[in-house]
């Protein structure tokens, strides 16, 4: 699989000719709505068997193979040359795919709280479920008395079963549409309420065929840090007895004693020892109420994950990743107009509609652009593309993480799914940490 960025003068046919592939395959892989209106700076995947590498001064086939982790003999065979053949700088050579892809687990959250899952969203989830290890409707809202407010599940259980995906039950301390420390306090400090809650969780899990119980308790009181650890220990024992997995979402911390209400009750080391796996929520640096910027810039993401692996085995860490971007109206004013969430495909369509080029921020490893709407208001859009998601996949491999968790399914991003398959062997039927 090759990632290609559209340049001035490119057409879908000239790109296809360059890679010796039928244009229709590129159109279908990228779900291009208008192949004759490509956007300069648009990133696409080219569905070929391998990638092309541009030779640099001093390169040999052996050096290139070592650098890219591919057999030098396989490179020579793919290019019909001897292993000792000299390489001319600037020449493109084909690098065959590695036969030994590493395993990866992929979790897809579905936003269901107080929302209707449309037939179109459900269809998209069904199409992409084959790339997942876990499918998690979010959220079952935990009540102060230990009861559960269930979200609409539609056909998600059937989709999970048909695609050999673990159905994951997401539990959150949400009240009146927001995370509530009072709900957390009521649960974490009353053993009778905890027993009621765990009974309700087990009952629902058995009725709906959930196999993983996923706690997303956010904005807990710092004073409840130890109580949260004790509750998770209790929950793990009960769930393990019922042959259920348990996982936990974590605030994106960069140090053990990080201050702030979101962070202090989440003890990475302690929770990592209890859970089957954890999901640090490594996104939302760029958020709807904040100034325009990348949602998950690679630097801050790396900082969180490097701290995480210092406290938790990397094999237990699934990094969080956004499938959305934002469209901000400028000038940005704190407390002013909120940015609109946008899918990667919609972002490209906007750039095409307003005839602006897409730029790429190499520091953040994220695409962005500006445009003026019909009212002459300036907008700034940050989103995800093939390059930005590949940078995150490379980070998963570098840090030897367990995989990636997506918030949220139902947004068009075809390149992401193809690149998962190109980079990883997708794990199914997880039965242990």
Number of C-alpha atoms within 10 A of each C-alpha: 18 18 17 15 17 18 15 10 8 14 17 19 16 12 19 17 12 9 16 10 15 14 18 14 14 21 18 13 16 21 16 19 12 10 17 11 14 24 24 19 21 20 24 22 22 24 21 16 13 16 17 17 15 12 17 14 9 11 16 18 23 16 12 20 18 12 10 12 11 18 19 21 15 18 22 21 15 14 14 9 13 13 16 12 10 12 16 14 12 11 11 15 18 17 23 20 19 15 8 10 13 14 15 25 21 23 28 26 21 23 19 18 18 11 9 13 19 11 10 10 16 17 14 15 21 19 12 16 25 17 22 25 26 25 29 30 25 24 26 24 24 22 19 21 15 22 18 19 14 17 18 18 16 15 11 20 19 16 20 24 14 12 17 16 26 24 25 27 27 25 23 24 26 24 15 7 10 11 18 18 20 16 21 24 18 16 25 22 15 15 13 12 18 21 16 15 21 18 16 15 23 18 12 15 19 13 9 14 17 22 23 24 23 25 22 22 25 22 21 24 19 18 11 18 16 15 18 24 18 17 16 21 17 16 22 20 14 16 20 11 10 13 13 19 23 24 25 22 23 26 22 25 25 17 17 15 12 12 12 11 14 18 24 20 25 29 20 23 15 16 23 23 15 20 21 20 24 29 26 23 23 26 23 18 16 19 20 18 16 18 19 23 21 24 24 28 22 21 11 17 24 18 15 19 27 15 16 27 19 12 18 19 16 21 17 22 26 26 30 26 25 20 26 26 29 26 23 25 23 16 14 17 12 10 8 11 15 18 23 15 18 20 21 24 21 17 25 24 18 20 22 18 13 13 14 17 21 22 15 19 13 12 9 17 20 24 25 25 20 21 19 14 13 8 6 8 11 14 18 20 26 29 28 29 29 25 23 22 21 18 13 20 20 12 17 21 16 9 15 17 22 25 25 24 28 22 20 18 25 23 17 17 20 20 24 21 16 19 20 19 14 17 20 18 15 18 18 19 10 14 12 9 12
